[in-house]
Amino acid sequence: MGSRFILEGTAKGRVLASDEPLSFWGGVDPATSKVIDAHHPLHGETLAGRVLVMPGTRGSCTGSGVLLDMALNGLAPAALVFREPEDVVTLGAMIAAEMFGVALPVLRLERAAFDTVSRLEEVAVIPGAIEAPGMTLPVASAAGSALALTAADLAMLSGAEGEAVSQAMRILVAMAANQGASRLIDVTQGHIDGCIYASPANLTFAAKMADMGALVRVPTTMNAISVDRENWRAQGVPDLFGAPAQRLADAYVAMGCRPSFTCAPYLLESAPAEGEAIGWSESNAVIFANSVLGARTAKHPDFLDLFIAMTGRAPLAGVCLDENRAAQRIIDVAAIPDTDDLFWPLLGWLAGRASPDRIPLLRGVGAASREQLQALCAAFGTTSAAPMLHVEGVTPEAHLIAPDADNVRITRSDFARAWDELNQGGEAIDLVAIGSPHASREECRAFAKALNGGRVQVPTIITAGRQIIADLAGEGTLATLEAASVQVLPDLCWCSISEPVFPPATRTLMTNSGKYAHYGPGLSGRQIRFDSLETCARAALTGHAAKTLPPWLS
């Protein structure tokens, strides 16, 4: 496809270009429009009013809400220019235009035009072109929808089931056209990520949809939210934050969503089966569903997740199609003996960097447990835009390899450099953070065992889903953890936690999560230490962690 508008509009501004995709959630502060991802080349830059030029986005599905909030508050980029297909912030721009009347042009350029614009200082986006002094680059109009809609689809679109469903279907059809889908398909379940209070725009959107009478029509779970729903006042969370965060969660419950409040829906009894078509959002959950469970879902942006749940329909595009699930890059992983659980999130983070825009196959890693694969998928999602990966001999579709797949290699020295990059904090540990994504029963049991009957000396918090916490209570593990002074919190997650639940005196925290090690510096403003679960337990007991390479990397 040549250069084309995805969303029409006009704009003018200085160019801000990067060759590296960016996650808007965890990477951009919507209140200031500054890039806060400490690992990104644009760190510290301000996006407001700039013509943002980058290959695409990566990371969290919540980026659509961040972009919407920026648009509603006059802090969005003047225009978004991508080289690759992009859904997340594009959807945020669609919502801004369709529901709130705030236009923001989005363009996808072919490579030569993209490279040209990247080198310019200032451009104007006008109908049919991008202009700069002495130069005009033609850009085709937005493509019309070529979807083959069923009679039921057309009825929803026309308003036969009410304005809320019609609104959902209008934007769903527009996004399907952006993705190049030929039709929509039925889904059996949904998972909502937009219930996180990442910005006021999330509540503005949900409240508007709830007021319109929106209801989901397929079983739909909910992601972690931003507060412990029943206890946030007792925990000292100010009303200014806690009240809207709870109203946001309540709005989705009112629309018929299940108050599961977990970013690991694959740990629930409702987890989908291999081949099942679902409509999930939340990057780690999508990657796990596709890669480990063999289910089928695109990495749906926030807000589109609700529209899919309301209609029971999703675009037949991307990895919902057989031909798009094959590995396009083979990553050979060096054999490293005597690794521990730290190996898996480090590998995911490195694999994402090595395959930022395509599905990889990891070779040479051997067997893996569900917990190890959970850590792998979550970390992979922070550095890659791909909605899945394969692990040779482990994941269901690891035999699917594209004929033109290329090869790269991850070495022991790559692991060592990654450990060093994610370990910027010092040796004094003020907080231990477990559960990003939400901890499983096995992870909680392992942490309790690693404490070996000791009592933690620094604040130590595990975030987990309600069902997991209930199971831990029933088997006695929760009592063991609480006797060690470990807090086990429901509903929220490390990626949505705030002060004072996040201990304000913290200077350096330690985590075993590759996802939080990546996003934590920007989200918390603290230094991060990243290591194995056992090392985290020792740090919890002593308040100290030597800054030395793990034995298997020494």
C-alpha positions as CSV (number, residue, x, y, z in Angstrom):
1,M,0.0,0.0,0.0
2,G,1.3,3.5,-0.8
3,S,1.2,6.5,1.4
4,R,-2.4,7.0,2.8
5,F,-4.4,9.0,5.3
6,I,-5.8,6.7,8.0
7,L,-7.7,9.7,9.6
8,E,-8.1,12.8,7.5
9,G,-7.2,16.2,8.8
10,T,-4.8,19.2,8.7
11,A,-1.9,20.0,10.9
12,K,1.4,21.8,11.1
13,G,4.4,21.3,13.4
14,R,8.0,20.5,14.0
15,V,8.9,16.9,13.2
16,L,9.8,14.6,16.1
17,A,11.1,11.4,14.6
18,S,12.3,8.1,16.0
19,D,13.2,4.7,14.4
20,E,12.0,3.0,17.6
21,P,8.3,2.3,18.4
22,L,7.0,3.8,21.6
23,S,4.3,2.6,24.1
24,F,2.1,5.6,24.9
25,W,1.0,4.0,28.2
26,G,4.1,3.8,30.5
27,G,6.0,5.7,27.9
28,V,4.2,9.1,27.8
29,D,2.9,11.2,30.7
30,P,-0.6,12.3,29.4
31,A,-0.6,15.3,31.8
32,T,2.6,16.8,30.3
33,S,2.9,14.9,26.9
34,K,6.5,14.1,27.9
35,V,8.2,10.8,27.0
36,I,8.9,9.1,30.3
37,D,10.1,5.7,29.0
38,A,13.7,5.8,30.3
39,H,14.8,3.2,27.7
40,H,13.5,5.1,24.7
41,P,15.6,7.5,22.5
42,L,12.9,10.2,22.8
43,H,13.0,10.2,26.6
44,G,12.4,13.7,27.9
45,E,10.9,15.0,24.6
46,T,7.5,16.7,24.6
47,L,5.0,15.4,22.0
48,A,2.4,18.2,22.2
49,G,2.1,20.0,18.9
50,R,4.8,18.0,17.2
51,V,4.4,15.9,14.1
52,L,5.3,12.5,15.6
53,V,7.0,10.2,13.0
54,M,7.8,6.6,14.1
55,P,7.4,3.1,12.6
56,G,4.5,2.3,14.9
57,T,3.8,1.8,18.6
58,R,4.5,-1.1,21.0
59,G,3.6,-2.2,24.4
60,S,0.4,-1.6,26.2
61,C,-3.1,-1.5,24.7
62,T,-3.9,1.4,27.1
63,G,-2.0,3.8,24.8
64,S,-5.3,4.6,23.1
65,G,-6.6,6.1,26.4
66,V,-3.4,8.1,26.9
67,L,-3.7,9.5,23.4
68,L,-7.4,10.3,23.9
69,D,-6.7,12.2,27.1
70,M,-3.9,14.2,25.4
71,A,-6.3,15.0,22.6
72,L,-9.1,16.2,24.9
73,N,-6.6,18.4,26.8
74,G,-4.8,19.9,23.8
75,L,-1.6,18.0,24.5
76,A,-1.6,15.5,21.6
77,P,0.8,15.5,18.8
78,A,-0.3,17.7,15.8
79,A,-0.3,14.6,13.6
80,L,0.8,11.0,13.8
81,V,2.9,9.5,11.0
82,F,3.5,5.8,10.9
83,R,5.3,3.4,8.5
84,E,3.7,0.2,9.7
85,P,0.1,-0.7,10.5
86,E,-0.8,0.7,13.9
87,D,-4.0,0.2,15.9
88,V,-3.6,1.5,19.5
89,V,-3.2,5.3,19.3
90,T,-5.0,5.3,15.9
91,L,-8.1,4.0,17.8
92,G,-7.6,6.8,20.4
93,A,-7.6,9.3,17.6
94,M,-10.7,7.7,16.1
95,I,-12.5,8.0,19.4
96,A,-11.4,11.6,19.8
97,A,-12.9,12.5,16.4
98,E,-16.0,10.3,16.4
99,M,-17.2,10.8,19.9
100,F,-15.7,14.1,21.0
101,G,-15.2,16.1,17.8
102,V,-11.4,16.5,18.2
103,A,-9.7,15.8,14.9
104,L,-6.1,14.5,14.8
105,P,-4.7,13.3,11.4
106,V,-3.1,9.9,11.2
107,L,-1.1,8.9,8.2
108,R,0.7,5.7,7.1
109,L,3.6,6.4,4.6
110,E,5.5,4.0,2.4
111,R,9.1,3.7,3.4
112,A,10.8,6.3,1.1
113,A,8.3,9.0,2.0
114,F,8.5,8.0,5.7
115,D,12.3,8.3,5.6
116,T,12.0,11.7,3.9
117,V,9.6,13.1,6.4
118,S,11.8,11.8,9.3
119,R,14.6,14.0,8.1
120,L,12.6,17.2,7.8
121,E,12.4,19.9,10.5
122,E,8.8,21.1,10.0
123,V,5.9,19.9,7.8
124,A,2.3,20.8,7.1
125,V,-0.3,18.1,6.7
126,I,-2.9,19.2,4.1
127,P,-5.6,17.5,2.2
128,G,-3.9,15.0,-0.1
129,A,-0.3,15.8,0.8
130,I,2.5,16.6,3.3
131,E,4.2,19.8,2.5
132,A,7.6,21.3,3.4
133,P,9.6,24.2,1.9
134,G,10.2,23.3,-1.7
135,M,8.6,19.8,-1.5
136,T,5.2,18.2,-1.7
137,L,4.6,14.5,-0.9
138,P,1.3,13.1,-2.2
139,V,-0.8,11.2,0.3
140,A,-3.9,9.3,-0.8
141,S,-7.3,9.7,1.0
142,A,-8.4,7.3,3.7
143,A,-9.6,4.0,2.2
144,G,-13.3,3.3,2.4
145,S,-14.5,0.1,4.1
146,A,-14.7,-3.0,1.9
147,L,-16.1,-5.1,4.7
148,A,-18.6,-7.8,3.9
149,L,-21.1,-7.2,6.7
150,T,-23.8,-9.6,7.7
151,A,-27.5,-8.7,8.1
152,A,-27.0,-8.6,11.8
153,D,-23.9,-6.4,11.5
154,L,-25.9,-4.0,9.3
155,A,-28.7,-3.9,11.8
156,M,-26.3,-3.0,14.6
157,L,-24.7,-0.4,12.4
158,S,-28.0,1.2,11.5
159,G,-29.2,1.7,15.1
160,A,-31.6,-1.2,15.3
161,E,-30.2,-2.1,18.7
162,G,-29.7,1.4,20.0
163,E,-27.2,4.3,19.6
164,A,-24.6,2.7,21.9
165,V,-24.4,-0.4,19.7
166,S,-24.4,1.7,16.6
167,Q,-21.6,3.8,17.9
168,A,-19.6,0.7,18.7
169,M,-20.2,-0.8,15.3
170,R,-19.2,2.4,13.5
171,I,-15.8,2.5,15.1
172,L,-15.4,-1.2,14.9
173,V,-16.0,-1.1,11.1
174,A,-13.5,1.8,10.8
175,M,-10.8,0.0,12.7
176,A,-11.5,-3.2,10.7
177,A,-11.0,-1.2,7.5
178,N,-7.7,0.2,8.9
179,Q,-6.6,-3.4,9.6
180,G,-7.5,-4.5,6.1
181,A,-10.1,-7.0,7.3
182,S,-12.5,-8.5,4.8
183,R,-15.2,-9.3,7.4
184,L,-16.0,-9.6,11.1
185,I,-16.0,-12.8,13.1
186,D,-17.8,-13.9,16.2
187,V,-15.9,-14.0,19.5
188,T,-16.7,-16.2,22.5
189,Q,-15.4,-13.8,25.2
190,G,-13.8,-10.5,25.9
191,H,-11.3,-8.9,28.3
192,I,-11.5,-5.2,29.1
193,D,-8.2,-3.3,29.6
194,G,-9.8,0.2,29.5
195,C,-10.9,-0.1,33.1
196,I,-7.5,1.1,34.3
197,Y,-7.7,4.8,35.4
198,A,-4.7,5.7,33.2
199,S,-6.1,9.1,32.6
200,P,-9.4,11.0,33.1
201,A,-10.3,10.2,29.4
202,N,-10.8,6.5,30.3
203,L,-13.6,7.5,32.7
204,T,-15.0,10.1,30.3
205,F,-15.4,7.4,27.6
206,A,-16.8,4.7,29.9
207,A,-19.3,7.0,31.6
208,K,-20.5,8.2,28.2
209,M,-21.0,4.6,26.9
210,A,-22.7,3.5,30.2
211,D,-25.0,6.5,30.0
212,M,-25.9,5.5,26.4
213,G,-27.0,2.1,27.8
214,A,-24.1,0.0,26.6
215,L,-24.1,-3.7,27.6
216,V,-21.7,-6.5,26.7
217,R,-23.2,-9.5,25.0
218,V,-20.4,-12.1,25.5
219,P,-18.8,-13.1,28.8
220,T,-16.3,-10.4,29.5
221,T,-13.6,-10.2,32.2
222,M,-12.0,-7.1,33.5
223,N,-8.3,-6.1,33.8
224,A,-6.7,-5.0,37.0
225,I,-8.0,-1.5,38.0
226,S,-6.2,1.3,39.7
227,V,-7.3,0.8,43.3
228,D,-8.3,-1.9,45.7
229,R,-12.0,-1.5,45.0
230,E,-13.2,-2.2,48.5
231,N,-10.3,-0.9,50.6
232,W,-8.8,2.2,48.9
233,R,-10.2,4.7,51.4
234,A,-8.8,2.7,54.4
235,Q,-5.5,2.6,52.5
236,G,-5.3,6.4,52.5
237,V,-5.8,6.8,48.7
238,P,-7.1,10.4,48.2
239,D,-10.7,10.8,46.9
240,L,-9.4,12.9,44.0
241,F,-7.9,9.7,42.6
242,G,-9.7,6.8,44.3
243,A,-13.2,8.0,43.6
244,P,-12.9,8.3,39.8
245,A,-10.9,5.1,39.6
246,Q,-13.7,3.3,41.4
247,R,-16.4,5.0,39.2
248,L,-14.5,3.8,36.1
249,A,-14.5,0.2,37.4
250,D,-18.1,0.4,38.4
251,A,-19.1,1.7,34.9
252,Y,-17.8,-1.4,33.3
253,V,-19.4,-3.6,35.9
254,A,-22.7,-1.8,35.1
255,M,-22.2,-2.6,31.4
256,G,-22.2,-6.3,32.3
257,C,-18.5,-7.0,32.7
258,R,-17.3,-9.6,35.3
259,P,-15.4,-7.9,38.2
260,S,-12.4,-10.2,37.9
261,F,-10.0,-7.3,38.1
262,T,-6.9,-9.2,36.9
263,C,-4.3,-8.6,34.2
264,A,-3.8,-12.4,34.0
265,P,-7.2,-13.6,32.8
266,Y,-5.5,-16.8,31.5
267,L,-5.2,-17.9,35.1
268,L,-9.0,-18.0,35.5
269,E,-11.2,-21.0,34.8
270,S,-12.7,-19.1,31.8
271,A,-9.3,-19.1,30.0
272,P,-9.9,-19.9,26.2
273,A,-9.0,-23.1,24.5
274,E,-6.7,-23.6,21.5
275,G,-8.3,-22.1,18.3
276,E,-10.9,-20.1,20.2
277,A,-11.6,-16.7,18.7
278,I,-11.7,-14.1,21.5
279,G,-11.6,-10.3,21.9
280,W,-9.0,-9.5,24.5
281,S,-7.1,-6.4,25.3
282,E,-4.0,-6.0,27.6
283,S,-0.7,-6.7,26.0
284,N,0.6,-9.5,28.2
285,A,-2.7,-11.3,28.2
286,V,-3.0,-11.1,24.4
287,I,0.5,-12.5,23.9
288,F,-0.1,-15.3,26.3
289,A,-3.5,-16.2,24.8
290,N,-2.0,-16.4,21.3
291,S,1.3,-17.9,22.1
292,V,0.7,-20.3,25.0
293,L,-3.0,-21.1,24.8
294,G,-3.2,-21.1,21.0
295,A,-6.4,-18.9,21.1
296,R,-6.8,-16.1,18.6
297,T,-7.0,-12.4,19.3
298,A,-5.5,-9.3,17.9
299,K,-3.9,-6.9,20.4
300,H,-7.1,-4.8,20.6
301,P,-6.7,-1.3,21.8
302,D,-8.5,0.0,24.9
303,F,-12.1,1.1,24.0
304,L,-12.2,-1.3,21.0
305,D,-12.3,-4.1,23.6
306,L,-15.6,-2.8,24.8
307,F,-17.0,-2.4,21.3
308,I,-16.1,-6.0,20.5
309,A,-17.7,-7.2,23.8
310,M,-20.9,-5.1,23.0
311,T,-21.2,-6.6,19.5
312,G,-19.6,-10.0,19.9
313,R,-17.7,-9.2,16.7
314,A,-14.1,-8.6,15.9
315,P,-12.1,-7.9,12.6
316,L,-10.8,-10.9,10.8
317,A,-7.3,-9.6,10.5
318,G,-3.8,-10.0,11.8
319,V,-3.1,-13.1,13.8
320,C,-6.8,-14.1,13.6
321,L,-5.8,-15.4,10.2
322,D,-3.7,-18.6,9.8
323,E,-1.2,-17.0,7.4
324,N,-0.3,-14.3,9.9
325,R,0.6,-16.5,12.8
326,A,3.9,-17.9,11.4
327,A,7.2,-16.9,12.8
328,Q,9.0,-14.3,10.6
329,R,12.2,-14.3,12.6
330,I,14.1,-17.2,14.2
331,I,15.9,-16.3,17.3
332,D,18.6,-18.8,18.4
333,V,19.2,-18.5,22.1
334,A,22.7,-19.5,23.4
335,A,22.8,-22.4,25.7
336,I,23.4,-21.2,29.2
337,P,23.6,-23.8,32.0
338,D,22.1,-23.5,35.5
339,T,19.7,-20.6,34.8
340,D,17.0,-19.5,37.3
341,D,13.6,-17.9,36.8
342,L,15.2,-14.6,35.9
343,F,16.2,-16.1,32.5
344,W,12.6,-15.9,31.2
345,P,11.7,-12.2,31.6
346,L,15.2,-11.3,30.5
347,L,14.7,-13.5,27.4
348,G,11.3,-11.9,26.7
349,W,12.7,-8.4,26.9
350,L,15.6,-9.3,24.6
351,A,13.4,-11.2,22.2
352,G,11.2,-8.2,21.9
353,R,14.2,-6.0,21.1
354,A,15.4,-8.5,18.6
355,S,12.0,-8.8,16.9
356,P,10.2,-5.4,17.5
357,D,7.8,-5.7,14.5
358,R,7.3,-9.4,13.8
359,I,6.5,-12.7,15.4
360,P,9.7,-14.6,16.4
361,L,10.4,-18.3,17.1
362,L,12.7,-18.9,20.0
363,R,15.0,-21.9,19.6
364,G,17.2,-23.6,22.1
365,V,15.5,-22.7,25.4
366,G,14.1,-26.1,26.3
367,A,11.0,-26.8,28.4
368,A,9.1,-24.1,30.2
369,S,6.4,-23.9,32.9
370,R,3.3,-21.7,32.7
371,E,4.9,-19.2,35.1
372,Q,8.0,-19.0,33.0
373,L,6.0,-18.4,29.9
374,Q,3.9,-15.8,31.7
375,A,7.1,-13.9,32.5
376,L,8.4,-14.3,29.0
377,C,5.3,-13.0,27.3
378,A,4.9,-10.0,29.6
379,A,8.4,-8.8,29.1
380,F,8.2,-9.5,25.3
381,G,5.3,-7.1,25.1
382,T,7.2,-4.2,26.5
383,T,9.8,-4.2,23.7
384,S,7.8,-5.7,20.7
385,A,4.6,-4.7,18.9
386,A,4.0,-8.3,17.9
387,P,0.9,-9.9,19.4
388,M,2.5,-13.3,19.9
389,L,5.7,-15.4,19.8
390,H,6.6,-19.1,19.5
391,V,8.9,-21.3,21.6
392,E,10.3,-24.4,19.9
393,G,8.9,-27.5,21.4
394,V,6.7,-25.6,23.9
395,T,4.0,-23.4,22.3
396,P,1.2,-25.0,20.2
397,E,2.1,-23.4,16.8
398,A,5.9,-23.4,17.0
399,H,6.0,-25.4,13.8
400,L,4.7,-22.4,11.8
401,I,7.6,-20.7,10.2
402,A,7.4,-18.3,7.2
403,P,9.5,-19.4,4.2
404,D,11.4,-16.1,4.3
405,A,12.0,-16.0,8.0
406,D,15.4,-14.5,8.9
407,N,17.8,-15.4,11.8
408,V,19.3,-13.6,14.7
409,R,21.0,-14.8,17.9
410,I,20.9,-13.9,21.5
411,T,24.1,-14.6,23.4
412,R,25.1,-14.8,27.0
413,S,26.7,-11.3,26.7
414,D,23.3,-10.0,25.5
415,F,21.7,-11.3,28.7
416,A,24.4,-9.6,30.8
417,R,23.9,-6.3,29.1
418,A,20.2,-6.5,29.5
419,W,20.5,-7.3,33.2
420,D,22.8,-4.2,33.6
421,E,20.4,-1.9,31.7
422,L,17.4,-3.0,33.8
423,N,19.4,-2.7,37.1
424,Q,20.1,1.0,37.5
425,G,19.2,1.1,41.2
426,G,21.6,0.7,44.1
427,E,22.1,-2.1,46.7
428,A,19.8,-0.6,49.4
429,I,16.3,-1.9,48.7
430,D,13.3,0.0,50.1
431,L,10.4,-2.0,48.5
432,V,9.9,-5.4,46.9
433,A,7.3,-5.6,44.1
434,I,5.9,-9.0,43.0
435,G,3.0,-9.5,40.6
436,S,3.3,-7.7,37.2
437,P,1.4,-9.2,35.6
438,H,-0.7,-10.6,38.5
439,A,1.1,-13.3,40.4
440,S,-0.1,-16.9,40.0
441,R,-0.6,-19.4,42.8
442,E,2.7,-21.1,42.1
443,E,4.6,-17.8,42.1
444,C,3.1,-16.9,45.5
445,R,3.9,-20.3,46.9
446,A,7.5,-20.1,45.6
447,F,7.9,-16.6,47.2
448,A,6.5,-17.9,50.6
449,K,8.9,-20.8,50.4
450,A,11.9,-18.6,49.6
451,L,11.2,-16.5,52.7
452,N,11.8,-19.7,54.7
453,G,9.8,-18.6,57.8
454,G,11.5,-15.2,58.0
455,R,9.8,-11.8,58.4
456,V,10.3,-9.1,55.7
457,Q,12.2,-6.0,56.8
458,V,11.1,-3.7,54.0
459,P,7.6,-3.2,52.5
460,T,6.9,-6.2,50.3
461,I,3.7,-6.3,48.2
462,I,2.3,-9.0,45.9
463,T,-0.5,-8.0,43.6
464,A,-2.8,-10.9,42.4
465,G,-6.3,-11.5,41.1
466,R,-9.2,-12.1,43.5
467,Q,-9.6,-15.7,42.6
468,I,-5.9,-16.5,43.1
469,I,-6.0,-14.7,46.5
470,A,-9.1,-16.7,47.5
471,D,-7.3,-20.0,46.5
472,L,-4.2,-18.9,48.5
473,A,-6.4,-18.3,51.5
474,G,-8.0,-21.7,51.2
475,E,-4.7,-23.5,51.2
476,G,-2.9,-21.5,53.9
477,T,-0.3,-19.8,51.7
478,L,-2.0,-16.4,52.2
479,A,-1.7,-16.8,56.0
480,T,2.0,-17.7,55.6
481,L,2.7,-14.6,53.6
482,E,0.8,-12.3,55.9
483,A,2.6,-13.8,58.9
484,A,5.8,-12.7,57.1
485,S,4.4,-9.2,56.9
486,V,3.9,-9.5,53.1
487,Q,0.9,-7.5,51.8
488,V,-1.1,-9.3,49.2
489,L,-3.4,-6.9,47.4
490,P,-6.3,-7.5,45.0
491,D,-7.6,-5.6,42.0
492,L,-4.7,-3.2,41.3
493,C,-1.4,-4.1,39.7
494,W,2.1,-2.6,39.8
495,C,1.5,-0.9,36.5
496,S,-1.5,1.0,38.0
497,I,-0.5,1.4,41.7
498,S,-0.1,4.8,43.2
499,E,0.8,6.5,46.5
500,P,0.2,5.9,49.4
501,V,-0.3,2.2,48.5
502,F,3.0,2.5,46.8
503,P,5.2,3.4,49.8
504,P,6.1,7.1,49.2
505,A,9.5,6.8,51.0
506,T,10.8,4.3,48.4
507,R,14.0,5.3,46.6
508,T,14.9,1.9,45.1
509,L,12.6,-1.1,44.5
510,M,13.3,-4.6,43.5
511,T,11.1,-6.8,41.2
512,N,11.2,-10.1,39.4
513,S,9.0,-8.7,36.6
514,G,10.6,-7.8,33.3
515,K,7.5,-5.8,32.5
516,Y,7.8,-3.6,35.6
517,A,11.5,-3.4,35.4
518,H,11.0,-1.7,32.0
519,Y,8.1,0.5,32.8
520,G,8.8,1.1,36.5
521,P,11.3,4.0,36.2
522,G,8.9,6.1,34.2
523,L,5.8,5.1,36.1
524,S,7.1,5.3,39.7
525,G,10.0,7.8,39.3
526,R,12.2,5.4,41.3
527,Q,15.2,3.4,40.6
528,I,14.7,-0.3,39.8
529,R,16.5,-3.5,40.7
530,F,15.5,-6.6,38.7
531,D,16.4,-10.1,39.7
532,S,15.1,-13.6,40.4
533,L,12.2,-14.4,42.8
534,E,14.7,-15.9,45.3
535,T,16.9,-12.7,45.2
536,C,13.8,-10.6,45.7
537,A,12.9,-12.7,48.8
538,R,16.4,-12.2,50.2
539,A,16.1,-8.4,49.6
540,A,12.8,-8.4,51.4
541,L,14.3,-10.1,54.4
542,T,17.5,-7.9,54.5
543,G,16.8,-4.7,52.7
544,H,19.9,-5.3,50.6
545,A,20.8,-6.8,47.2
546,A,24.3,-7.0,46.0
547,K,24.6,-5.5,42.5
548,T,26.4,-8.4,41.0
549,L,25.5,-10.5,37.9
550,P,23.5,-13.7,38.6
551,P,25.7,-16.7,39.0
552,W,24.6,-18.1,35.6
553,L,25.8,-14.9,33.9
554,S,29.0,-14.5,35.9
